[in-house]
Amino acid sequence: MQQNDSVGNQNPRQHTEDAPAPSAVEARLQELGLTLPAVAAPVAAYVPAVVSGDHVYTSGQLPFIDGKLTVKGKVGSAGVSAEDAKALAAVCAVNALAAVKSVIGDLDRITRIVKVVGFVSSDPSFTGQPGVVNGASELLGQVFGDAGIHARSAVGVAALPLDSPVEVELIAQFQ
């Protein structure tokens, strides 16, 4: 239902309680063809995100799509390609944003992505972890602009939970 302004004209920018306006961040995700999912349920004894002061710390987020890992295995040699793993890192970043939203309510409150840590389950000969984690970093830059530029670590590991190829956690500052 549209509302009328003071002279009786319909104002399409007004939204009813049934259809709240998406945040600017969520609108930007939609422009990129992405939808913020429901926050993933923890697979062990932890919570998806914690607020401390004006920062949100997320737990490691796996590349769940519709609640499932669509790709499993190690990155490199005969396993998951670096290109596929980079795309999965972007999925992890979107899932991390869902975790952030679950504790602060509105992603427009984010003033900066402070740090990203990416873990890549890697074949021992694979050394392209930074390129894989760029999937998360580049997405956050596209969504937040300068506020999405962050410090980062990209770490190769022997294995990740549920045989996931990649896991991403982040720290966001908010107001």
Backbone bond lengths (Angstrom), bond angles and torsions (degrees), N, CA, C in turn:
res aa  C-N    CA-C-N  psi(-1)  N-CA   C-N-CA  omega(-1)  CA-C   N-CA-C  phi
1 M - - - 1.446 - - 1.522 109.02 -
2 Q 1.327 116.27 127.24 1.451 120.32 177.14 1.516 109.26 -88.89
3 Q 1.327 116.50 151.97 1.444 120.93 179.70 1.523 109.54 -105.82
4 N 1.312 115.93 154.31 1.454 120.82 178.31 1.511 110.74 -93.26
5 D 1.346 116.32 144.41 1.462 119.51 174.67 1.525 109.11 -82.97
6 S 1.316 117.53 -171.86 1.468 121.20 -173.07 1.527 113.49 -64.89
7 V 1.315 118.72 -18.20 1.466 119.71 178.52 1.533 112.12 -107.09
8 G 1.321 116.88 12.78 1.453 120.57 174.12 1.519 114.92 89.40
9 N 1.315 118.62 2.48 1.463 120.65 178.13 1.523 109.55 -80.98
10 Q 1.321 115.43 144.25 1.456 118.45 176.47 1.521 109.96 -72.90
11 N 1.317 115.54 138.50 1.453 121.42 179.88 1.528 108.21 -113.12
12 P 1.361 117.29 102.24 1.459 119.09 -175.80 1.527 113.62 -69.94
13 R 1.316 119.45 -10.91 1.465 121.20 179.31 1.520 111.88 -80.30
14 Q 1.294 118.39 -18.29 1.458 121.65 177.97 1.522 108.08 -77.49
15 H 1.312 117.19 137.89 1.457 122.21 179.00 1.514 108.90 -122.22
16 T 1.307 114.99 149.28 1.460 119.60 176.84 1.518 108.78 -83.29
17 E 1.320 114.86 171.93 1.460 119.86 177.66 1.520 110.82 -64.74
18 D 1.346 117.61 -27.20 1.457 120.42 179.74 1.525 112.23 -71.23
19 A 1.314 118.20 -25.58 1.464 122.06 -177.30 1.527 109.53 -132.80
20 P 1.343 116.93 75.07 1.458 118.91 -178.36 1.524 110.95 -64.72
21 A 1.317 115.06 148.94 1.461 119.69 178.07 1.520 109.16 -67.18
22 P 1.339 116.89 137.13 1.465 117.38 176.06 1.527 109.29 -69.15
23 S 1.330 115.20 152.69 1.456 118.54 176.34 1.524 108.50 -65.42
24 A 1.329 116.28 160.88 1.466 120.31 177.40 1.527 110.18 -59.98
25 V 1.324 116.70 -37.42 1.468 120.28 178.66 1.521 110.18 -64.23
26 E 1.321 117.28 -45.66 1.465 120.04 179.49 1.527 110.94 -66.76
27 A 1.324 117.26 -35.16 1.464 120.40 175.70 1.527 110.39 -63.63
28 R 1.339 116.71 -40.21 1.468 120.26 177.82 1.523 110.43 -64.83
29 L 1.316 117.68 -40.78 1.462 120.59 175.92 1.529 110.12 -59.44
30 Q 1.334 116.83 -42.70 1.464 120.68 178.95 1.525 110.87 -62.70
31 E 1.337 117.24 -39.26 1.466 120.63 176.40 1.523 111.03 -59.87
32 L 1.316 116.49 -31.96 1.463 122.19 179.20 1.528 111.89 -85.21
33 G 1.340 116.59 3.00 1.458 121.02 179.26 1.509 113.96 81.73
34 L 1.342 116.88 19.50 1.462 121.82 -177.21 1.515 110.83 -115.78
35 T 1.306 115.49 149.46 1.461 122.13 176.33 1.516 108.41 -122.26
36 L 1.314 116.10 135.46 1.456 120.26 177.14 1.531 108.09 -70.83
37 P 1.333 117.46 121.17 1.464 119.57 -178.85 1.520 111.47 -81.73
38 A 1.311 115.50 171.66 1.464 119.62 168.06 1.522 106.61 -64.89
39 V 1.313 116.34 148.94 1.464 119.55 -179.43 1.523 109.11 -63.05
40 A 1.332 115.39 136.09 1.467 120.79 -179.28 1.527 110.05 -68.29
41 A 1.297 115.48 138.43 1.468 120.36 176.72 1.526 108.77 -69.82
42 P 1.325 117.41 138.92 1.471 119.86 178.04 1.526 111.23 -59.88
43 V 1.345 115.81 145.37 1.459 120.11 177.82 1.524 111.99 -98.52
44 A 1.339 117.04 4.50 1.466 122.00 178.47 1.534 108.31 -154.60
45 A 1.327 118.15 -157.92 1.462 123.13 -174.58 1.529 111.15 -90.12
46 Y 1.314 116.69 79.43 1.466 122.87 177.69 1.518 109.07 -161.93
47 V 1.318 117.07 173.49 1.454 122.19 175.01 1.532 108.21 -112.93
48 P 1.333 118.23 155.49 1.467 120.71 -177.39 1.530 114.67 -65.09
49 A 1.334 117.25 -30.90 1.462 120.19 -178.81 1.519 109.77 -158.78
50 V 1.343 114.75 152.72 1.460 121.96 179.86 1.522 108.44 -134.26
51 V 1.334 115.96 139.00 1.455 122.12 175.01 1.525 108.39 -96.64
52 S 1.332 116.07 134.27 1.463 122.64 172.46 1.522 106.51 -137.88
53 G 1.328 116.17 109.99 1.460 119.55 -175.98 1.510 110.35 64.02
54 D 1.342 116.45 -124.75 1.464 120.22 179.70 1.528 111.67 -106.29
55 H 1.332 115.95 27.91 1.465 121.76 177.89 1.529 110.47 -124.97
56 V 1.329 114.82 146.98 1.459 121.90 171.10 1.517 107.15 -114.68
57 Y 1.321 115.69 131.04 1.454 123.04 176.85 1.521 107.06 -111.29
58 T 1.327 117.25 120.87 1.460 118.11 177.63 1.518 110.10 -93.35
59 S 1.312 114.54 153.09 1.459 120.45 167.27 1.521 106.97 -72.98
60 G 1.311 116.35 165.60 1.458 119.57 175.86 1.515 110.37 -60.13
61 Q 1.317 115.62 132.69 1.460 121.22 -178.58 1.521 109.25 -110.49
62 L 1.317 115.82 130.43 1.453 122.12 177.36 1.531 109.20 -89.91
63 P 1.326 117.57 163.70 1.467 120.14 -177.68 1.528 113.33 -82.24
64 F 1.332 115.98 57.01 1.461 120.03 177.17 1.521 109.78 -69.55
65 I 1.312 116.04 133.14 1.456 122.77 172.15 1.517 105.79 -123.12
66 D 1.319 116.22 119.96 1.468 121.26 -175.32 1.531 111.52 52.48
67 G 1.341 115.06 39.53 1.452 120.85 175.46 1.520 115.70 79.20
68 K 1.339 117.26 6.49 1.466 119.89 -177.45 1.521 111.02 -129.59
69 L 1.327 115.55 148.30 1.465 120.41 169.00 1.524 106.50 -81.69
70 T 1.312 117.06 116.73 1.460 120.28 -177.52 1.522 112.31 -85.86
71 V 1.327 116.64 -18.38 1.463 122.53 179.08 1.520 107.42 -134.91
72 K 1.325 116.16 138.32 1.463 121.42 177.61 1.523 108.68 -132.65
73 G 1.329 115.44 157.77 1.444 120.44 174.25 1.513 113.85 118.90
74 K 1.316 114.88 -177.54 1.460 122.49 -178.67 1.522 110.58 -89.99
75 V 1.321 114.85 151.25 1.463 121.17 176.84 1.525 108.40 -88.50
76 G 1.323 115.98 133.50 1.460 121.00 177.91 1.503 112.68 114.40
77 S 1.316 115.52 170.09 1.475 126.69 -176.47 1.531 111.92 33.01
78 A 1.325 118.33 -112.47 1.466 120.42 -175.02 1.528 112.44 -92.33
79 G 1.328 117.34 7.82 1.460 120.29 -176.38 1.521 112.49 -93.47
80 V 1.313 116.08 -139.74 1.464 124.62 -179.48 1.531 108.56 -72.14
81 S 1.325 117.72 136.32 1.466 120.38 179.40 1.526 110.40 -71.59
82 A 1.312 115.76 153.48 1.467 120.89 177.29 1.522 110.37 -60.84
83 E 1.314 117.64 -37.31 1.473 121.47 179.32 1.534 111.08 -64.04
84 D 1.337 116.38 -45.08 1.472 119.61 177.71 1.525 110.67 -64.29
85 A 1.333 116.78 -41.13 1.464 120.41 179.85 1.531 111.04 -64.71
86 K 1.333 117.85 -36.61 1.469 121.26 176.93 1.527 109.96 -61.22
87 A 1.331 117.30 -43.50 1.470 120.82 177.43 1.531 110.61 -63.60
88 L 1.318 117.19 -37.82 1.467 120.80 178.23 1.526 111.29 -67.29
89 A 1.330 117.54 -33.93 1.469 120.29 176.50 1.526 110.53 -62.96
90 A 1.322 117.03 -36.28 1.466 120.00 176.22 1.529 110.32 -65.15
91 V 1.324 117.30 -39.31 1.471 120.92 176.07 1.527 109.82 -60.97
92 C 1.325 115.96 -42.90 1.470 119.95 177.61 1.526 110.79 -58.51
93 A 1.337 117.04 -41.21 1.467 120.81 -179.93 1.522 110.90 -63.62
94 V 1.325 117.53 -41.73 1.466 120.44 177.24 1.522 109.60 -63.32
95 N 1.326 117.25 -41.30 1.464 120.28 177.67 1.531 111.21 -64.39
96 A 1.334 116.90 -35.02 1.471 120.15 176.34 1.524 110.21 -65.73
97 L 1.328 117.25 -38.75 1.475 119.77 177.12 1.527 110.33 -63.89
98 A 1.318 117.64 -36.30 1.475 120.07 175.42 1.523 110.40 -61.73
99 A 1.329 116.38 -40.13 1.472 120.35 178.14 1.524 110.47 -65.12
100 V 1.327 116.98 -40.59 1.469 120.54 177.27 1.525 109.89 -61.52
101 K 1.321 116.34 -47.36 1.466 120.01 -179.33 1.534 111.20 -59.53
102 S 1.313 116.80 -33.64 1.467 119.79 -177.62 1.525 112.29 -63.79
103 V 1.336 117.75 -22.80 1.465 119.54 -178.73 1.527 113.89 -109.05
104 I 1.351 118.65 -19.38 1.478 118.44 178.85 1.527 112.59 -114.72
105 G 1.330 117.58 -8.40 1.456 121.14 172.64 1.513 116.54 85.79
106 D 1.323 118.92 -37.60 1.466 121.75 -174.46 1.524 108.83 -142.91
107 L 1.324 116.64 119.08 1.466 120.42 -178.32 1.523 112.96 -66.87
108 D 1.321 118.10 -16.37 1.470 120.19 175.79 1.528 111.52 -68.47
109 R 1.311 117.55 -12.40 1.473 120.92 176.49 1.533 111.94 -75.32
110 I 1.330 117.47 -15.34 1.467 120.46 -179.52 1.525 109.42 -68.70
111 T 1.322 115.62 128.40 1.470 120.66 177.89 1.519 111.64 -104.67
112 R 1.331 117.33 -19.75 1.465 120.69 179.31 1.512 110.04 -166.60
113 I 1.327 114.98 140.63 1.458 120.47 165.58 1.526 104.15 -87.93
114 V 1.311 116.95 115.45 1.464 122.08 -172.60 1.530 110.94 -84.30
115 K 1.325 116.53 -48.82 1.464 119.71 -175.55 1.518 110.53 -150.36
116 V 1.315 114.69 145.51 1.461 123.16 173.81 1.527 107.18 -124.78
117 V 1.323 115.68 135.03 1.463 121.16 172.69 1.524 106.45 -121.50
118 G 1.327 115.67 124.37 1.457 121.30 178.78 1.511 110.76 -117.67
119 F 1.316 115.36 133.72 1.457 122.22 177.42 1.525 107.56 -112.40
120 V 1.316 116.24 131.77 1.459 121.03 -178.13 1.529 108.38 -121.85
121 S 1.314 116.42 117.98 1.457 121.06 175.53 1.523 106.27 -72.63
122 S 1.341 115.37 110.87 1.456 119.74 -166.82 1.513 113.63 -122.16
123 D 1.304 114.11 143.81 1.449 121.55 165.26 1.529 106.06 -60.19
124 P 1.337 119.49 143.34 1.472 120.31 -177.57 1.529 114.87 -55.22
125 S 1.326 117.76 -26.38 1.469 120.01 -178.80 1.524 113.09 -87.05
126 F 1.332 117.92 -7.12 1.469 121.21 -176.73 1.527 110.54 -82.82
127 T 1.322 116.30 129.23 1.474 121.13 179.83 1.523 112.25 -126.17
128 G 1.305 117.84 17.42 1.460 121.23 -177.04 1.521 114.78 -98.21
129 Q 1.332 117.73 28.99 1.466 120.85 -178.98 1.526 112.81 -55.09
130 P 1.363 119.57 -42.56 1.468 118.46 179.18 1.531 113.38 -58.38
131 G 1.322 117.21 -38.31 1.462 120.25 178.40 1.511 112.62 -66.05
132 V 1.335 116.72 -35.98 1.463 121.06 177.04 1.526 110.06 -65.06
133 V 1.317 116.93 -49.45 1.465 121.17 -176.54 1.537 110.94 -68.75
134 N 1.328 117.35 -18.30 1.469 119.86 172.65 1.523 111.58 -55.72
135 G 1.325 117.60 -26.88 1.469 119.86 177.31 1.517 111.30 -56.54
136 A 1.325 116.85 -43.38 1.467 121.17 177.67 1.523 110.63 -72.18
137 S 1.320 116.42 -46.35 1.473 120.61 -176.84 1.519 112.01 -62.19
138 E 1.317 116.59 -45.15 1.464 120.19 -179.38 1.525 111.45 -64.45
139 L 1.335 116.73 -40.92 1.466 119.53 178.20 1.524 110.60 -61.78
140 L 1.318 117.24 -45.59 1.471 120.00 -179.36 1.522 110.76 -63.43
141 G 1.326 118.19 -35.84 1.458 121.39 175.10 1.521 111.88 -65.04
142 Q 1.335 116.82 -40.43 1.462 120.54 178.32 1.528 111.61 -65.01
143 V 1.311 115.88 -37.27 1.463 120.39 -175.93 1.532 111.96 -79.59
144 F 1.338 117.39 -42.41 1.466 120.99 -172.20 1.521 114.11 -107.99
145 G 1.319 119.23 -3.62 1.457 120.37 -177.33 1.516 110.46 63.14
146 D 1.330 117.00 -138.95 1.469 120.96 -178.41 1.526 112.55 -58.40
147 A 1.331 117.38 -31.60 1.470 120.42 179.09 1.522 112.00 -69.61
148 G 1.332 117.20 -11.98 1.455 121.17 178.66 1.519 113.69 -92.84
149 I 1.332 117.03 -3.97 1.466 120.98 177.98 1.520 107.74 -78.25
150 H 1.327 116.95 128.52 1.463 121.05 -167.76 1.522 112.09 -142.24
151 A 1.324 115.16 165.94 1.460 122.00 166.82 1.524 106.88 -75.97
152 R 1.354 116.43 157.18 1.458 117.22 -174.48 1.515 112.34 -157.43
153 S 1.315 114.59 151.12 1.459 122.63 168.79 1.522 107.50 -127.01
154 A 1.333 116.75 140.60 1.466 123.08 175.66 1.524 106.09 -126.74
155 V 1.324 115.73 115.16 1.456 121.31 -169.50 1.522 110.49 -121.87
156 G 1.323 116.58 129.58 1.456 121.27 172.82 1.511 109.70 -84.84
157 V 1.335 116.10 135.57 1.468 121.21 -179.87 1.528 109.64 -132.85
158 A 1.326 115.65 161.06 1.465 121.36 -178.34 1.527 112.32 -72.10
159 A 1.328 117.57 -33.77 1.468 121.46 -178.31 1.518 109.17 -160.99
160 L 1.320 115.18 155.70 1.460 122.34 176.16 1.529 109.02 -127.83
161 P 1.335 117.48 162.51 1.464 119.90 179.83 1.530 112.59 -53.52
162 L 1.300 115.48 141.04 1.469 124.25 176.48 1.524 113.15 59.79
163 D 1.335 117.18 19.68 1.472 123.97 -178.65 1.534 112.01 64.71
164 S 1.343 115.77 29.30 1.459 120.71 177.05 1.526 109.99 -67.43
165 P 1.327 118.12 142.51 1.460 120.34 177.14 1.532 113.27 -75.46
166 V 1.336 117.02 -24.41 1.459 120.44 -174.23 1.520 110.25 -150.57
167 E 1.334 115.24 152.25 1.466 122.90 177.43 1.521 106.85 -144.86
168 V 1.328 116.48 138.35 1.468 120.83 -178.03 1.522 109.09 -132.56
169 E 1.327 115.32 136.92 1.464 121.72 170.92 1.519 107.46 -126.05
170 L 1.318 115.71 157.54 1.466 117.86 178.61 1.514 111.45 -145.64
171 I 1.330 113.37 162.62 1.463 122.58 173.32 1.519 105.91 -120.49
172 A 1.335 115.95 126.80 1.459 121.46 179.01 1.524 109.68 -122.84
173 Q 1.323 115.54 140.53 1.466 121.19 173.34 1.528 107.00 -95.72
174 F 1.328 116.26 144.30 1.466 119.57 -179.24 1.520 110.22 -143.73
175 Q 1.319 114.73 166.49 1.469 120.13 176.02 1.513 110.49 -119.36
